[in-house]
């Protein structure tokens, strides 16, 4: 597993587990397991979240 993905998810209070051939995100506080998704989709989510976060930080 790519350390950038793991650390990126940790920033948002999440971790990742492999489930069958896909992956699931897990909330570190509540232990809630989210639906199965591909690693490609998780990378896209992280990019989107990070872009949104950077846009907010530039306004502050």
Buried (B, 14 or more C-beta within 10 A) or exposed (E): EEEEBEEBBEEBEBBBEEEEEEBBBBEEEEEEEEEEBEBEEBBEBBEEBEEEEEEEEEEE
